Amino acid sequence: MTTTAIAVQQLETWETEFTDIDKIKAGALLHKMGVPFQITEVMLDLWDNTKRIGAKLVGIGKIICCKIIEFVQRNPNLALGIALGVSASLLTSMIPWIGPILAPLVAIIAIPYASIAGMMIDLRDRGESTDSTIQAAVLAAKEFYRLVVEIFQAVKETL
């Protein structure tokens, strides 16, 4: 079986997995999860993107949105940590004169720190434990990149 056929098969599997979720349910779920309106709006715009693969029209945008929602549901505190780190950087950039200089430094410190703290809370909530902060950082990176790789592997052969 070729890589394109495998990718198409994976996309079809995901599409059937997410048939019970429609755009309205996804918007309500994102709102319930506390996702800001602007991000929800962007994700719902992405929802409508489709790609013709052979004779079939596949909802690539829907699959990507559902995988992101799945990630946030599995790791709510990690996602919150990332959002807090980004927010701290954005707020710092608004400080007159020195903000644009400090914002990248704040991003380098705040995003990893907050995401690791969020991952440690997620692990504790699942009943898992970590021996160190570094182990939590590695697990957080693995979770995030697993999401990215799953999406790219399925989509790369079709675009």
C-alpha positions in Angstrom: 0.0 0.0 0.0 1.4 3.4 -1.0 1.9 6.3 1.5 -0.9 8.2 -0.3 -3.3 5.3 0.2 -2.4 5.0 3.9 -2.9 8.7 4.3 -6.3 8.6 2.6 -7.3 5.6 4.7 -6.3 7.5 7.9 -8.2 10.6 6.9 -11.3 8.5 6.1 -11.0 6.8 9.5 -10.8 10.2 11.3 -13.6 11.5 9.2 -15.9 8.7 10.3 -14.7 9.0 13.9 -15.8 12.7 13.9 -19.1 12.3 12.1 -21.1 12.9 15.2 -19.5 16.4 15.7 -20.8 19.2 13.5 -19.7 22.8 13.3 -22.3 24.0 15.8 -21.4 21.4 18.4 -17.7 22.2 17.9 -18.4 25.9 18.5 -20.4 25.1 21.6 -17.7 22.7 22.9 -14.9 25.3 22.4 -17.0 27.9 24.2 -17.6 25.5 27.1 -13.9 24.8 27.3 -13.3 28.5 27.7 -11.6 29.1 24.3 -11.7 32.8 23.4 -14.2 33.9 20.8 -11.6 35.0 18.3 -9.8 31.6 18.4 -13.2 29.8 18.1 -14.1 31.9 15.1 -10.8 31.1 13.3 -11.2 27.4 14.1 -14.7 27.4 12.8 -13.5 29.1 9.6 -10.9 26.4 9.2 -13.7 23.8 9.7 -15.1 24.4 6.2 -11.9 23.6 4.4 -12.1 20.5 2.2 -9.8 18.7 -0.2 -10.8 16.4 -3.1 -8.9 13.1 -2.8 -9.7 11.0 -5.8 -13.5 10.9 -6.0 -14.1 11.7 -2.4 -14.3 15.2 -0.7 -12.6 15.1 2.7 -13.2 17.7 5.4 -9.5 18.4 6.2 -10.5 21.5 8.3 -12.9 19.5 10.3 -10.3 16.8 11.0 -7.7 19.4 12.1 -10.2 21.2 14.4 -11.4 17.9 15.9 -7.8 16.8 16.6 -7.0 20.1 18.3 -10.2 19.8 20.4 -9.2 16.3 21.3 -5.7 17.5 22.3 -7.1 20.3 24.5 -9.6 17.9 26.1 -6.8 15.4 26.9 -4.4 18.2 28.2 -6.5 21.1 29.4 -3.9 22.5 31.8 -1.1 22.2 29.2 -3.2 24.2 26.7 -4.0 26.7 29.4 -0.4 27.0 30.3 0.6 27.7 26.7 -2.2 30.3 26.4 -1.0 32.0 29.6 2.6 32.1 28.4 1.6 33.7 25.1 -0.7 36.2 26.9 2.1 37.2 29.2 4.3 37.8 26.2 1.7 39.8 24.4 0.9 42.0 27.4 4.6 42.6 27.9 4.9 43.8 24.2 2.4 46.5 25.0 4.7 48.3 27.5 5.9 51.5 25.9 9.5 51.6 24.7 10.8 48.6 26.4 7.9 46.2 25.8 9.0 45.1 22.3 12.5 44.3 23.6 11.2 42.4 26.7 8.4 40.4 25.0 10.6 37.8 23.3 12.4 37.2 26.5 9.2 36.8 28.4 7.9 34.4 25.7 11.1 32.3 26.0 10.6 32.0 29.8 6.8 32.1 30.3 5.6 29.8 27.6 7.7 26.8 28.5 7.3 27.4 32.3 3.6 27.7 32.1 3.1 24.8 29.8 5.3 22.5 32.0 3.4 23.5 35.0 0.1 22.8 33.1 1.5 19.4 32.0 2.4 18.5 35.6 -1.1 19.3 36.7 -2.6 17.2 33.9 -0.4 14.3 34.9 -1.4 14.6 38.5 -5.1 14.7 37.5 -4.7 11.5 35.5 -3.0 9.8 38.4 0.4 9.7 36.7 3.5 11.1 38.3 6.8 12.6 37.1 10.1 12.4 38.8 11.2 15.8 37.6 10.3 19.0 35.7 12.4 17.9 32.8 10.3 14.7 32.5 7.2 16.8 32.4 8.7 19.1 29.7 9.5 16.0 27.6 6.0 14.6 28.0 4.5 18.0 27.1 6.6 18.2 24.0 5.7 14.6 23.1 2.0 15.3 23.5 2.1 18.5 21.4 4.3 17.0 18.6 2.2 13.9 18.5 -0.7 16.1 17.6 1.3 17.9 14.9 2.7 14.8 13.4 -0.7 13.0 13.3 -2.2 15.8 11.3 0.8 16.4 9.0 1.3 12.7 8.2 -2.3 12.3 7.1 -2.5 15.6 5.2 0.9 15.8 3.5 0.2 13.2 0.8 -3.1 14.7 -0.1 -2.1 18.4 -0.6 
